[in-house]
């Protein structure tokens, strides 16, 4: 095989890796929005106590960990899990005082809703910065989900702020997943 043939093979492999990375990110966002949508469906049908609520999210995290592990080889070229865990720890540390401050300003339903949007935004911003440090490029596709806090004024106008917040997350995560998939299609068509 000559140098030109080797270069073509390497370019095809690089393209496939770029596409798989984008698809993996899209799968992640679709997974979490599905988890949230299923929770909303359950909440419409039955009352869930706090222990069941925690068990539901713990189960969702365990399933996600399995999915993550399955695609780890591909995803690790994008952002190692250790960086994601550190980002999650930082986001959690930031979110606790943030929730406390917001809770003092608003009633519980509004405070919880606003806190959810802010925590998601902070977490995804930290993830974006982590990816930027690792790859040199900020992942523009995650901007819709990262900017979900911009819906805060509408939360204050909503009849049921918790449900409205859930649907904001579902919509912004859907848009993010679509942008990731469109970006993957764009890589293939280049």
N, C-alpha and C positions, 0 to 999 in steps of 0.2 A: 504494500500500500504506500503510495507516495504521500508527500506532505499535504498536498491539497485535499486528497481523500480523507486523511486523518483529521484535517481541519473541519471538513464537512460533518464527519461523524461526531466530533466534539461539539460542534454548534447544535446538532440535532439533540444530543444528550443534554446540553445546557438548556435548550428550549423546553424539553420535557420536564426537567427539574423545576424550571421557573413556573410552568403550568401546574405541576403537582403542588408546589408551595401555595399558589393562589387558591387552588381547589381545596387544599387542606384548611386554609383560613376560612374559606366560605363554609366548609362543613362545620367548623367550630361555631360560627355565628348561627348557622341554621340549627345546630344541636341545641344551643342555649335558648333560642327563641321557641323551639319545640317544647323544651322542658317547661318554660314559662306558660306557654299556651295550654299545655296539659294541666298544669296547676290551676289555671283559671277555670278550665272546664270542671275540674274536681270541686273547686270552691263554689261553683254555681250549683252543684248537685248535693254536696254534703258539707257539714261543718268539720273543719280539720283543727284538732287541738295543737298546741305548740310542739308537743313531742312528735306527732305525726308530720308536722311541717318540717321540723329539723331532719327527721328520718327521710322525708321526700328529697330534700336538697342533698343530704349525705349520699343517698342512692344515686342521684343524678351525677354527683361528683365522681362516685366510684365508676359508673358507666363511662363517663367522659375520660377518666384515667385509662380505662381499658382501650377506648378508641384512640387516645393520645399515644399509648404504648404501642399500639398496632401500627401507627404511622410515624413512630418516633424517628426512624432512620431518615425519612424524608424531612420531617419537621425540624430535626436537630440542625440541619444546614441553615435553617431560617432563623431560629432562636432557641437556644438550648433550654431545657426545662428548668435548670437551676436559675437562669435569669428570670423565667416566668414566676417561679416560686418566690424569688426575692421581690419582684415587682408586686406580687399579690400580698406579701407581708407588708411592704411599704404602703400599699393602697389600704390595707386593713388598719394600719396604725393611723393613717391620715383620716380614714372614714369615721373612726370612733369619736374623736373630738368634733369633727364636722357634723355628725349626727346630733351630738349634744347641743352644739350651737344652734343648729336649725330647729331642733326640738323646742328650744327656749323661745324662738321667734314665732312659731306657728303651732296650731293644734296638732295632735298626734298624727291624724290621717294625712294632713298636708306635710308635716315634718318627715314622715316616713317616705312619702312619695318623692319629695324634693331630695331627700338624702339618697334614695336609690339612684336617681338620675345623676346626682353629683358624684356618688361613689363609682358608678359605671364610667363616667367621664374621666375621673381622676385615674382609675385603674387602666383604662385604655390609653390614656395619655402617657402613663408610665411605660406601658407595653410598647407604645410607639417610639418613645425615646430609647428604650432598650434595643429595639430593632434598629433604630437609627445609629446607635453606637456600634452595633454588631455589623451592619451592612453598609452604613454610610448613606442610606436612603430612608426617609420617613415613609411609612406605609399609608399613602393617601387614601386607600380604599377603606380604612377604618374610620375616616373622619365622620361620616354620618352617625355611627354609633357613639363615637367619642363626643360629639356635639349634642347628645341627647339632653344635656342640662339646659339647652336653649329653650326647651319646652316648658321650663319652670313657670313663666307667666300664665301659660294655658292650664297648668295644674291647678293654679289658684282659682281659675274660673270653672273648673270641672265639677260636675255634680258628685262624682265619686272619684276622688283623686287617685286612690290606689289602683282602681281598674284602668283609669286613663293612663297612669304611669306605665302599667304593664303593656298596654297597647302602643305607647310611645317606644318602649324598648323593642317590642316585636317589629314595628315598622322600621326603626332605625337599623336593627340587626338585619332585617330583610334587605334593605337598601345596601348595606355593607356587603352582604353575601352576593347580591347581584353585581355590585361593582367588582368584587374579587373574581367572579366568574367571567364578567365581561373583559376584565384585564387578562385572564387566562386565554380567552378567545383571541384577544388582541395579540398576545405573544405568539399564538399559533399562526395567525394570519400575517405576521411580519415576515 
